[in-house]
Amino acid sequence: MTGSFGEMGNLLKQAQEMQRQLDKLRAELAQTTVDGSSGGGAVRVTVTCDRHVQKISIADEVIASGDKSLVEDMVLGALRDAMQKAEQLSQETVTKVTGGMVPPGMF
């Protein structure tokens, strides 16, 4: 009976260590930024890997076009691109730590 309690204790220690690693990873991802773009780079969006928008840059010629819906579409496209890159980088990073398992609620 002591063997199974010892095994459970070992599993608990492993789970706690993985949780510490995941917490550290979340903090690192919160500081990591990725860029998305649209219109050949005319619109750029920078987001953190925990999905906070840091910066939006729109080229002067896009603004000068006066086409509001074009600007809106380009910003949306750049934002989607940045968010997709953040998601991908986050998943790749977590997969390295967890050995392929992504804990529920991580993303």
C-alpha positions, 0 to 999 in steps of 0.5 A: 500500500505504501508503494501506491501512496509513494507513486501518487506523491511522485505524480503530484510532485511532477504535476506541481513542477509542470505547473511551475513551468507553465506559470513561468512560460505564461509570463514569458509569453506575455512578454513575447511579441509577434507582428502581423501585417496586411496590404504588403506591410502597409498595415502592421499590428504587434501583439503579445503572445497572451493576445494584447495589442501593443501597436498598430501602424498604418502607412500614410498612403493607406490613410491618404486613400480616404477609403475607410472600409479599406483601412478597416479591412486591412487593420482587421487582416493584420490583427488576424495575422498577428493573433494567428502567429501568437497562437501558433508560437504559444502552442509550439512553446507549450508543446515543448514543455508539456511533451505534446499535451496542451493543458485544458484552458491554457489557450 
